[in-house]
Each structure stands twice: as C-alpha cells, then as structure tokens.
Amino acid sequence: MASNMSNVTEEVTRPHLVDPLTGLRRMLYLVTPWESSAPEVDKVPKFVDEAIPYFLLLIFIEYIILVCKGRRKAIPLNDSIGSVSGGLISQLPLLLARSIEVSSYIWVYDHWRIADVPWDSAWAWLAALIGVDFCYYWVHRTAHEVNLFWSGHQMHHSSERYNLTTALRQSVLQRYFSWFIYLPLALVLPPSLFAVHIQFNLLYQFWIHTEVIKKLPAPIEYVMNTPSHHRVHHGRNAYCIDKNYGGTFILFDRIFGTFQAEKDDEPPVYGLIHPVNTFDPIELQLFHLKYVLGLWRQHSNWTDRFRAFFYGPGWQPGTPRLGTDDFPEIENPVQYHNPQVPIWVTAYATLHFFAIHVVYIYLASNRQSLSVPAVAVSCALILLTLYSIGRLIDGFPRSAATIELMRCIVVTTLCVALHSRQPPSWLTGLAQGLHLLSSGLWLYMRSRDRKQQKEQLSMSKKKSAKVE
C-alpha cells in the first residue's frame, strides 16, 4: 500500500475552489492519502476553512428538514447565534499565531523524533488517522474528567439544543489544555500528516451533531462515531454522563468501557447539568474557569486545592475522584433559556452578526498582508461585537443598549481614521455607514427612554400630590 504521492503535491496545496463532491467527502473522512497529503505543514490545505460553505449548506438543509417536520423551534436563532459566536471566538487566536497543537508538535518532531517516516507513505497516513483519533479520545475524556480541563470544554456542551450549529460552539481555551496529549505521535509521524488528520477529525464531527439522522446500519454504528452515539455524549440524562468520547471512531469507547447506546425510551436532553442561562459568549467561555479558581481559593490545604483542579467537575471533599452519580432530575417539560426580545432587536443583532463575519472572512483571507496590530485591533472589535450581540439577545437589558451604542461609536471613529490614512475601501465604507446609522438608532432609543422616564416621574409626582 506504500505509494509515492509527491507528484500530486502541487495539485493538493495550490489554492483552488473545492468541487461539491470533494467537499462533502471531506466532511465524511472519505478521502485518500494521495489527495490530502503534503510534504510540509505550510503546504497542507486549510480543509476547515474550505469547508465553511458546506457548514452553511448543511445547516440550511437541516433547518428545511426540521421545518418540514414541524420542528422549526429545534434551531432557535438566539441559540444558533450563541453557538456560531463561540466558534468564531475560538478561531481568533489563530489569526495571530499558529495553533499551539501544531507548533508544539513540530518542535517535538524536530528535536526528539526517533524515526524518519516518509510523509508520502499511505501506511503512515493510515497510522496518523488512527493515532490522531486515539489521542483525541484521551483529549476528550480528559476534558470531561479533569475539572480544570473541563473549563476549556464546557462551552461546547452549554447549548440546550442539538443541531449542526452546536458543532460550531467551540471553546477558545481547549486547545491550550490538550495540546500535549498529541505529542507522542510526533516521535514518529511527520507534522504534515498530523496537520491533515487533526483537521479531518474535526470536520467529521460536524455532521454528527444532528437529530435529523437517526440510527445508521449496525456495522457503521459499531465502528464509527454517529449522530446517535454523539447525542448520548451531549445528553445530561444520568445514563449519558461521561460517555462516548470518540471523534471519528467509537471503537476506543468500546475498548475502554465508556460506550453507551442511545435509549429509545429516554431520548437525551441536552446541555449542562447546571445550565448557565446566558448567550453572553465571554461568560460562556469563562464561567467554569472562574468557578474552578473559586473552588481552589475555597480550600485551605494543598491536597484539596490540587483535587479542585485535577479531579472531576463534580468532585467535592469526601466524594470519589469524579464525584457522585447524584445528578439533578430532568425537568418535565424541559425548560430552555429563551429570553423574549423585540423582533427589531433580533433583526438588528442578526444583521450585525453577519456583518462581523464578513470582517472575519476578510481578515482570514488577507492575514499575510496585514500588520499584527491591525489584526489584533480587528480581533478585539470582533470580540466586542459578539459580546454586545450576546447581551442584546439575552433579554435586552438596559446596559446592552449602552454597550452597543459605545461599540458603534468606536467602530465609526475607527473607520473615519482608517479612511484618512489610506485609500477608502468598500468594506470600511460599508462598516462606517452601518455603524453610523446604528449609532443614530441607539441615540434615539436613549432619548426616547429618558423622555418616558421623565413622563413617568412627572405622573408619579402628580399622583402623590393628589393623595396629599
């Protein structure tokens, strides 16, 4: 099965549009070594970036299917915005530096490898496929069974829904807690093969985040990770907790005793055991880390402080390493976090949500031609925008309007400054116009609210005077 793949390297690594069939095959890991390998990490195609159109297409198809089944509410807009916001935030550090997983892997390979395996060996490609998935199993299991590492993974489980947008709800912290688990592979396998399979392992896990696909034929269910298996993993039912950690394969769960089949008479109920009840993307990313640090400060002896970090999320003094099995009962009917806001607020948040994605796509596409300070400022604005949007759809508190007004003023000012220093572009012109109009909207809203408050105060004083 060994084969030389160098003759197709230029074909693989040259930027090009992906044909629809190839794009869909990649989502299912149905690719060959010859079409996906490269001699160096920098020449490995950005498979995840090239899959973005397929993410959107499959999300749209899933939504249409659910609408036809009368289940439109299974993909609420506010939860989907929360999920995609988390995914976007998780990618921002990659605009400033190479992934720590790949960087550390390259360093270990360059300094400590014990064999020179050819990058164009099909056997090595298969070994990387299995090796990456084996390591991912332990990355995933560790993320659930170590409290500190759970703070870098709980974001992905914070959605109370289960659909394809949930797959995009990722933590910005997780890669910084898991990178070292892949390093044994660097003793043997070339970094370019690792860079290929770390992407395909992630891509495969996108399509299994759905309720549209029930159970697949038995041989597939036995070997591969499937929507049925992964629904169990996302469930907060007692039988679902800490089960089905596999990425591409489910075999490692069967081997290490963490497999659990989906129960037809008890469908999984999704989300965290203790719901967070917010769409604030920064709070969702950091809330458990704040809890862990608080737990560490709560204990006075160093043994319990160590356990607070490295025992399970449910651990308390006097309990086993992973805590007890005394989980809260699932409420009936299931309660979802779904704050009601005016329709115009939802429309406004959605418009700015899509607008900030245009900015991100521009940054990702032109990263090499932009300075580090420009990218850093842009990332900060993306983060601020997603935070403000999360606050708007989170019940529309009064503070959200103030935050959004200040954000719009800041963006408008930056666009004006940018125009004065370089030739205007359509992107900055569009952003300036949008945020100028938005600033006017929020100034009007603040003026109206103040007027209403004065009228209410005046009426209250008149009523008090009549009573006297």
C-alpha positions as CSV (number, residue, x, y, z in Angstrom):
1,M,0.0,0.0,0.0
2,A,3.1,2.2,0.2
3,S,3.0,4.8,-2.5
4,N,4.8,8.0,-3.6
5,M,2.4,10.9,-3.5
6,S,4.9,13.7,-4.3
7,N,3.6,14.0,-7.9
8,V,0.3,15.3,-6.6
9,T,1.6,17.7,-4.0
10,E,1.3,20.8,-6.2
11,E,-2.2,19.8,-7.1
12,V,-3.2,19.4,-3.4
13,T,-1.6,22.5,-2.0
14,R,-2.4,25.1,-4.7
15,P,-5.3,27.2,-3.6
16,H,-8.4,26.3,-5.6
17,L,-12.2,26.0,-5.3
18,V,-13.3,22.7,-4.0
19,D,-15.8,20.8,-6.1
20,P,-19.1,19.9,-4.3
21,L,-18.4,16.2,-4.2
22,T,-14.9,16.5,-2.8
23,G,-16.2,19.0,-0.1
24,L,-18.8,16.5,1.0
25,R,-16.4,13.6,1.0
26,R,-14.1,15.5,3.3
27,M,-16.9,16.0,5.8
28,L,-17.2,12.2,6.0
29,Y,-13.5,11.5,6.0
30,L,-13.9,9.8,2.6
31,V,-10.6,11.0,1.3
32,T,-7.5,9.2,0.0
33,P,-3.8,9.8,1.1
34,W,-3.0,10.9,-2.4
35,E,-5.4,13.8,-2.4
36,S,-4.9,15.1,1.1
37,S,-1.1,14.9,1.9
38,A,1.7,17.4,1.6
39,P,5.4,17.4,2.5
40,E,5.2,20.4,4.9
41,V,2.7,21.8,7.3
42,D,2.5,25.2,5.5
43,K,1.5,23.3,2.3
44,V,-1.3,21.4,3.9
45,P,-4.6,22.8,2.6
46,K,-6.8,24.6,5.1
47,F,-9.5,22.0,4.9
48,V,-11.6,23.5,7.7
49,D,-11.7,27.0,6.1
50,E,-12.6,25.4,2.7
51,A,-15.5,23.6,4.4
52,I,-17.3,26.7,5.6
53,P,-19.6,26.8,2.6
54,Y,-20.6,23.2,3.4
55,F,-21.2,24.0,7.0
56,L,-23.7,26.7,5.9
57,L,-25.3,24.4,3.2
58,L,-25.8,21.5,5.7
59,I,-27.2,23.9,8.4
60,F,-29.7,25.2,5.8
61,I,-30.7,21.7,4.7
62,E,-31.1,20.6,8.3
63,Y,-33.3,23.6,9.0
64,I,-35.5,22.9,6.0
65,I,-36.0,19.3,7.1
66,L,-36.9,20.3,10.6
67,V,-39.4,22.9,9.3
68,C,-41.0,20.3,7.1
69,K,-41.3,18.0,10.2
70,G,-42.9,20.9,12.2
71,R,-39.8,21.3,14.4
72,R,-38.6,24.7,13.4
73,K,-38.1,25.6,17.1
74,A,-35.3,23.0,17.3
75,I,-32.9,25.6,15.8
76,P,-33.8,28.8,17.6
77,L,-32.0,31.9,16.2
78,N,-30.6,33.1,19.6
79,D,-29.0,29.7,20.4
80,S,-27.6,29.4,16.9
81,I,-26.0,32.9,17.2
82,G,-24.6,31.8,20.6
83,S,-23.1,28.7,19.1
84,V,-21.5,30.3,16.0
85,S,-20.2,33.2,18.1
86,G,-18.4,30.7,20.3
87,G,-16.8,29.1,17.2
88,L,-15.7,32.4,15.8
89,I,-14.1,33.4,19.1
90,S,-12.3,30.1,19.2
91,Q,-10.6,30.9,15.9
92,L,-9.4,34.4,16.7
93,P,-6.1,33.4,18.3
94,L,-5.2,31.5,15.1
95,L,-5.3,34.9,13.2
96,L,-2.4,36.0,15.4
97,A,-0.3,32.8,15.8
98,R,-0.1,29.2,14.6
99,S,-2.1,26.6,16.6
100,I,-0.2,25.5,19.7
101,E,-1.1,21.9,18.8
102,V,0.8,22.1,15.5
103,S,3.6,24.4,16.8
104,S,4.4,22.1,19.8
105,Y,4.1,19.0,17.5
106,I,6.7,20.5,15.1
107,W,9.1,21.3,17.9
108,V,9.0,17.8,19.4
109,Y,9.3,16.2,15.9
110,D,12.3,18.4,15.0
111,H,14.1,17.7,18.3
112,W,13.0,14.3,19.5
113,R,11.7,12.1,16.7
114,I,13.0,8.5,16.8
115,A,12.2,7.6,13.1
116,D,12.1,9.3,9.7
117,V,8.7,8.2,8.3
118,P,8.1,9.4,4.7
119,W,5.2,11.8,4.5
120,D,4.0,10.2,1.2
121,S,3.6,6.7,2.7
122,A,-0.1,5.6,2.6
123,W,0.7,3.4,5.7
124,A,1.9,6.5,7.6
125,W,-1.3,8.3,6.5
126,L,-3.4,5.5,8.0
127,A,-1.3,5.4,11.1
128,A,-1.9,9.1,11.6
129,L,-5.6,8.7,11.1
130,I,-5.8,6.1,13.9
131,G,-3.2,7.8,16.1
132,V,-4.9,11.2,16.0
133,D,-8.3,9.7,16.8
134,F,-6.8,7.6,19.6
135,C,-5.2,10.7,21.1
136,Y,-8.4,12.7,20.5
137,Y,-10.3,10.1,22.6
138,W,-8.0,10.9,25.6
139,V,-8.1,14.6,24.9
140,H,-11.9,14.4,25.0
141,R,-12.0,12.1,28.0
142,T,-9.5,14.3,29.9
143,A,-11.6,17.4,29.1
144,H,-14.6,15.7,30.9
145,E,-12.8,14.1,33.8
146,V,-10.4,16.9,34.9
147,N,-12.0,19.9,36.3
148,L,-9.5,22.5,35.0
149,F,-9.6,21.0,31.5
150,W,-13.5,20.9,31.6
151,S,-13.3,24.7,31.9
152,G,-11.9,24.6,28.4
153,H,-14.6,22.3,27.0
154,Q,-17.8,23.0,28.8
155,M,-18.6,25.8,26.2
156,H,-19.3,23.1,23.6
157,H,-21.8,21.5,25.9
158,S,-23.5,24.7,27.0
159,S,-26.2,24.6,24.3
160,E,-29.5,23.2,25.3
161,R,-30.2,22.3,21.7
162,Y,-28.6,19.8,19.4
163,N,-28.2,20.7,15.8
164,L,-25.4,21.4,13.3
165,T,-24.8,24.9,14.7
166,T,-24.0,23.2,18.1
167,A,-20.9,21.7,16.4
168,L,-19.5,25.2,15.8
169,R,-19.9,26.1,19.5
170,Q,-16.2,25.7,20.5
171,S,-14.0,26.8,23.4
172,V,-11.1,29.2,22.9
173,L,-9.3,27.6,25.8
174,Q,-9.5,23.9,25.0
175,R,-6.5,23.6,22.7
176,Y,-4.3,25.1,25.4
177,F,-5.3,22.3,27.8
178,S,-5.0,19.4,25.3
179,W,-2.0,20.0,23.0
180,F,0.4,17.8,25.0
181,I,-1.7,14.7,24.5
182,Y,-0.9,14.5,20.8
183,L,2.9,14.9,21.3
184,P,3.8,11.1,21.4
185,L,2.7,10.9,17.8
186,A,5.5,13.5,17.0
187,L,8.1,10.9,17.9
188,V,7.3,9.1,14.7
189,L,4.8,10.8,12.3
190,P,5.6,13.9,10.2
191,P,3.9,17.1,11.3
192,S,2.2,17.5,7.9
193,L,0.3,14.2,8.4
194,F,-0.8,15.4,11.9
195,A,-1.9,18.7,10.4
196,V,-4.0,16.8,7.8
197,H,-5.8,14.5,10.3
198,I,-6.3,17.0,13.1
199,Q,-8.5,18.9,10.6
200,F,-10.3,15.9,9.2
201,N,-11.0,14.6,12.7
202,L,-12.7,17.9,13.4
203,L,-14.6,18.0,10.1
204,Y,-16.0,14.5,10.7
205,Q,-17.5,15.6,14.0
206,F,-19.6,18.4,12.4
207,W,-22.3,16.3,10.7
208,I,-22.9,14.0,13.7
209,H,-24.4,17.0,15.6
210,T,-27.9,16.5,14.4
211,E,-31.2,14.9,15.4
212,V,-32.3,14.5,11.7
213,I,-30.2,11.4,11.2
214,K,-31.5,8.5,13.5
215,K,-29.5,5.3,13.7
216,L,-27.3,4.1,10.8
217,P,-26.8,0.4,9.8
218,A,-25.4,-1.8,12.6
219,P,-21.8,-2.2,11.2
220,I,-21.4,1.6,10.9
221,E,-22.9,2.1,14.4
222,Y,-20.4,-0.4,15.8
223,V,-17.2,1.1,14.3
224,M,-17.9,4.8,13.6
225,N,-19.0,7.7,15.8
226,T,-22.5,8.5,14.6
227,P,-25.2,11.1,15.4
228,S,-26.9,8.5,17.7
229,H,-23.7,8.0,19.7
230,H,-22.9,11.7,19.9
231,R,-26.4,12.6,21.0
232,V,-25.7,10.5,24.1
233,H,-22.4,12.3,24.7
234,H,-24.3,15.7,24.7
235,G,-27.1,14.4,26.9
236,R,-27.5,15.5,30.6
237,N,-29.5,12.4,31.5
238,A,-27.8,10.2,34.1
239,Y,-27.0,7.4,31.6
240,C,-25.4,9.9,29.2
241,I,-22.8,11.5,31.6
242,D,-19.2,10.9,30.6
243,K,-19.9,8.6,27.7
244,N,-18.9,8.3,24.0
245,Y,-15.8,10.4,23.8
246,G,-14.8,9.2,20.3
247,G,-14.1,11.5,17.5
248,T,-14.2,9.6,14.2
249,F,-14.4,6.0,15.6
250,I,-16.4,4.7,18.5
251,L,-14.2,1.7,19.0
252,F,-12.0,3.3,21.7
253,D,-15.1,3.8,23.8
254,R,-16.0,0.2,23.4
255,I,-12.4,-0.8,24.3
256,F,-12.1,1.5,27.4
257,G,-15.6,1.0,28.8
258,T,-17.1,4.4,28.1
259,F,-19.6,3.4,25.4
260,Q,-23.3,3.9,25.9
261,A,-26.0,3.3,23.3
262,E,-28.8,5.8,22.9
263,K,-32.0,4.7,24.6
264,D,-35.2,4.9,22.5
265,D,-37.4,5.2,25.6
266,E,-35.3,8.0,27.2
267,P,-34.0,10.4,24.5
268,P,-31.1,12.6,25.5
269,V,-31.9,16.0,27.0
270,Y,-29.1,18.4,26.1
271,G,-27.0,21.0,27.9
272,L,-25.1,21.3,31.1
273,I,-26.2,19.6,34.3
274,H,-26.3,23.1,35.8
275,P,-27.4,25.4,33.0
276,V,-25.7,28.8,32.6
277,N,-28.8,30.6,31.1
278,T,-27.0,33.2,29.1
279,F,-26.0,33.9,25.5
280,D,-23.1,36.2,26.6
281,P,-20.2,34.5,24.7
282,I,-17.5,35.6,27.0
283,E,-19.4,34.4,30.1
284,L,-20.0,31.1,28.3
285,Q,-16.3,30.7,27.5
286,L,-15.0,31.6,31.0
287,F,-17.7,30.8,33.6
288,H,-16.4,27.4,34.7
289,L,-12.8,28.6,34.8
290,K,-14.0,31.3,37.3
291,Y,-15.7,28.5,39.3
292,V,-12.6,26.3,39.4
293,L,-10.5,29.2,40.6
294,G,-13.1,30.0,43.2
295,L,-13.1,26.3,44.3
296,W,-9.3,26.4,44.6
297,R,-9.4,29.5,46.8
298,Q,-12.1,27.9,48.9
299,H,-9.9,25.2,50.2
300,S,-7.1,25.9,52.6
301,N,-5.0,22.7,52.2
302,W,-2.9,22.0,49.2
303,T,-4.2,18.4,48.7
304,D,-7.8,19.7,48.2
305,R,-6.6,22.5,46.0
306,F,-4.9,20.0,43.8
307,R,-8.0,18.0,43.7
308,A,-10.1,21.1,42.8
309,F,-8.0,21.5,39.7
310,F,-7.4,17.9,38.6
311,Y,-10.3,15.8,39.9
312,G,-13.6,15.6,38.1
313,P,-16.0,18.6,37.7
314,G,-18.4,17.0,40.3
315,W,-15.8,16.4,42.9
316,Q,-16.2,17.7,46.5
317,P,-14.2,16.8,49.6
318,G,-15.4,13.3,50.7
319,T,-16.5,12.2,47.2
320,P,-14.8,9.9,44.7
321,R,-12.5,11.4,42.0
322,L,-15.3,12.0,39.5
323,G,-17.9,13.0,42.1
324,T,-21.1,11.2,42.8
325,D,-23.9,10.0,40.5
326,D,-26.5,12.1,42.3
327,F,-27.5,14.2,39.3
328,P,-30.5,16.6,39.2
329,E,-33.6,15.1,37.7
330,I,-34.6,16.2,34.2
331,E,-37.4,18.6,34.4
332,N,-40.7,17.8,32.7
333,P,-41.4,19.7,30.5
334,V,-37.8,20.6,29.7
335,Q,-37.0,24.3,30.4
336,Y,-35.0,26.2,27.8
337,H,-33.2,29.5,28.1
338,N,-35.1,31.5,25.5
339,P,-35.5,35.2,26.6
340,Q,-38.0,37.1,24.6
341,V,-36.8,40.3,23.0
342,P,-38.5,42.7,20.5
343,I,-38.4,41.5,16.9
344,W,-36.4,44.6,15.8
345,V,-33.7,43.8,18.3
346,T,-33.4,40.2,16.9
347,A,-33.2,41.6,13.4
348,Y,-30.6,44.2,14.4
349,A,-28.4,41.6,16.2
350,T,-28.6,39.2,13.2
351,L,-27.6,42.0,10.8
352,H,-24.5,42.9,12.8
353,F,-23.8,39.2,13.4
354,F,-23.5,38.6,9.7
355,A,-21.6,41.9,9.2
356,I,-18.9,40.9,11.7
357,H,-18.5,37.5,9.9
358,V,-17.6,39.5,6.7
359,V,-14.9,41.2,8.7
360,Y,-13.6,37.9,9.9
361,I,-13.6,36.3,6.5
362,Y,-11.7,39.4,5.2
363,L,-9.1,39.0,8.0
364,A,-8.6,35.3,7.4
365,S,-8.3,35.8,3.6
366,N,-5.8,38.7,3.9
367,R,-3.9,37.8,7.1
368,Q,-0.5,37.8,5.4
369,S,-0.8,41.3,4.1
370,L,-2.0,42.8,7.4
371,S,0.1,44.0,10.3
372,V,-0.1,42.3,13.7
373,P,-1.5,45.4,15.4
374,A,-4.2,45.7,12.7
375,V,-5.2,42.1,13.2
376,A,-5.2,42.4,17.0
377,V,-7.4,45.5,16.9
378,S,-9.8,43.8,14.5
379,C,-10.0,40.7,16.7
380,A,-10.8,42.9,19.7
381,L,-13.6,44.5,17.7
382,I,-15.0,41.1,16.7
383,L,-14.9,40.0,20.3
384,L,-16.6,43.3,21.5
385,T,-19.3,42.9,18.8
386,L,-20.1,39.3,19.6
387,Y,-20.3,40.2,23.3
388,S,-22.6,43.1,22.6
389,I,-24.8,40.9,20.3
390,G,-25.0,38.2,23.0
391,R,-26.1,40.8,25.5
392,L,-28.8,42.1,23.2
393,I,-30.4,38.7,22.6
394,D,-30.0,37.8,26.3
395,G,-33.2,39.6,27.4
396,F,-32.2,43.0,26.1
397,P,-31.2,44.6,29.4
398,R,-30.8,48.4,29.6
399,S,-27.0,48.0,29.8
400,A,-26.9,46.2,26.5
401,A,-28.1,49.3,24.7
402,T,-25.4,51.4,26.3
403,I,-22.7,48.9,25.3
404,E,-23.9,48.7,21.8
405,L,-24.0,52.5,21.4
406,M,-20.4,52.8,22.6
407,R,-19.4,50.0,20.2
408,C,-21.0,51.6,17.2
409,I,-19.3,55.0,18.1
410,V,-15.9,53.3,18.4
411,V,-16.3,51.4,15.1
412,T,-17.4,54.6,13.3
413,T,-14.5,56.5,14.7
414,L,-12.0,53.8,13.6
415,C,-13.5,53.7,10.1
416,V,-13.1,57.5,9.8
417,A,-9.5,57.3,11.0
418,L,-8.8,54.5,8.6
419,H,-10.2,56.5,5.7
420,S,-7.9,59.4,6.5
421,R,-4.7,57.2,6.5
422,Q,-5.3,55.0,3.4
423,P,-7.5,54.9,0.3
424,P,-11.1,54.0,1.2
425,S,-12.3,50.5,0.6
426,W,-15.8,49.1,0.2
427,L,-15.5,47.2,3.4
428,T,-14.6,50.2,5.6
429,G,-17.2,52.4,3.8
430,L,-19.9,49.8,4.4
431,A,-18.9,49.4,8.0
432,Q,-18.8,53.1,8.6
433,G,-22.3,53.6,7.1
434,L,-23.8,50.7,9.0
435,H,-22.4,51.8,12.4
436,L,-23.2,55.5,11.8
437,L,-26.8,54.6,11.3
438,S,-26.8,52.2,14.2
439,S,-25.3,54.9,16.5
440,G,-28.2,57.2,15.5
441,L,-30.7,54.4,16.3
442,W,-29.3,53.9,19.8
443,L,-29.1,57.7,20.5
444,Y,-32.8,57.9,19.5
445,M,-33.6,55.0,21.8
446,R,-31.8,56.5,24.7
447,S,-33.5,59.9,24.1
448,R,-36.9,58.1,24.0
449,D,-36.2,56.2,27.2
450,R,-35.2,59.3,29.0
451,K,-38.4,61.1,27.8
452,Q,-40.5,58.2,29.0
453,Q,-38.7,58.1,32.4
454,K,-39.4,61.9,32.8
455,E,-43.1,61.4,31.9
456,Q,-43.4,58.5,34.4
457,L,-41.7,60.5,37.1
458,S,-44.0,63.5,36.4
459,M,-47.1,61.3,36.6
460,S,-45.9,59.8,39.8
461,K,-45.4,63.2,41.4
462,K,-48.9,64.3,40.3
463,K,-50.4,61.2,41.9
464,S,-48.5,61.8,45.1
465,A,-49.7,65.5,45.1
466,K,-53.4,64.4,44.7
467,V,-53.1,61.9,47.6
468,E,-51.7,64.6,49.8
